[in-house]
């Protein structure tokens, strides 16, 4: 417990330093590292073409739809813990109560989150909160756009925030490394399977398409929808 607390404190200090850098380096050009980002994008596309997408197609063709939906619900339920943490950090107490209720109901009546019973009980799923959004709500600028190898689109503010969010995920605290990695792998394949329907939506320069969708979507989430969003049909991209 002490070791975990120390790790979290170090992570927060590093994140504050990076976030401050992002705040002070807000520039008109959101993509000053485009050369590096394009290479990372190309690398990710190659992995997706030969590994992730084929695995996702096998996954969807093998599992019955109800089972596939149950897996999606399971990981969505775990995400509620991250939502709750960031709801509280942003003083969104009503949303925190909603998300807490969802987690408790779905974890019990929903059999570990396999079924979304809370939705039927009048507790709708929110668009979700993460620590990158929390920093944005605190006034920290997003900084330059980053396309990270294996991870995907991000920003200087959002990238290290993923580490903070991981502390709220029970999977990160499993002592059995093989079990932890297996669960994460299933989650990645499930998430990629959810995006199969969007493959044909990408047109023109795929790098610019992904970058613009990501940045506008993040701005939309940080501002709780108080902007014009041209990518409403691509919310899960």
Residue, then its C-alpha position, 0 to 999 in steps of 0.5 A: x500500500x505504501x509503495x502504491x501511494x509513493x508511485x501515485x505521488x511520483x506519477x502526480x508530480x511528473x504529470x503536473x510538471x508535464x501538464x504545466x509544460x503543456x499549459x505554457x507551450x500552447x501554440x497555434x500549431x497543434x501538431x508540431x511533431x507531425x513527422x514523428x507522429x506520421x511514422x507512429x501512425x504508419x507503424x500502428x496502421x501496419x500492426x492493425x492491418x496484420x494483427x489487430x483487425x484480423x484478430x478482431x474479425x476472428x473474435x466477432x465471427x467466433x463469439x455469439x453476439x450476446x457473449x460479445x456484448x457481455x464482454x463489452x459490458x464487463x469492461x465498461x463496468x470496470x471503466x465506471x471506477x475511473x469515471x467515479x474518480x474523475x467525477x469527484x475530482x471535477x466536483x461532478x457529484x451528481x454524475x459520481x452518484x449515477x456512475x457509482x450506482x451503475x457500478x454497484x448494480x451492474x457488479x451485483x445484479x448484472x453479474x460482474x458487469x456482464x449485463x447493464x441492469x443499471x440502464x434499465x433501472x434509470x441510471x444511464x451510462x455517461x460519456x465517461x471521464x478520465x484524468x486528461x479531462x480532469x486536467x482540462x477542466x482544471x484549466x491545463x492545456x492539452x499541449x501538442x498532439x501525439x501519436x504514440x506507438x501501440x497506444x494511438x492518438x493522444x496529447x501531451x496532457x492526455x498521455x501520462x494521464x492514462x497512468x493515473x487512471x490505471x490506478x482506478x482499474x482493478x485489473x492493474x492490481x492483479x498480482x498474477x501477471x498472466x491473468x492481468x495481461x490476458x484480461x487486457x488482451x481480451x479488452x483490446x481485442x473487444x475494443x478493436x472489434x467495436x471499431x470494425x464498423x468505422x473502418x470504411x468511414x476513414x477517407x482521404x489522409x487517414x493520419x489527418x482524419x484520426x488526428x482531427x477526430x481525436x482532437x475535436x472529440x477530446x475538446x468536446x468531452x473536456x467542455x462537456x459538449x459545449x462546442x460544435x461537434x462535427x463527428x457525432x457519429x464517430x463518438x467511439x473512434 
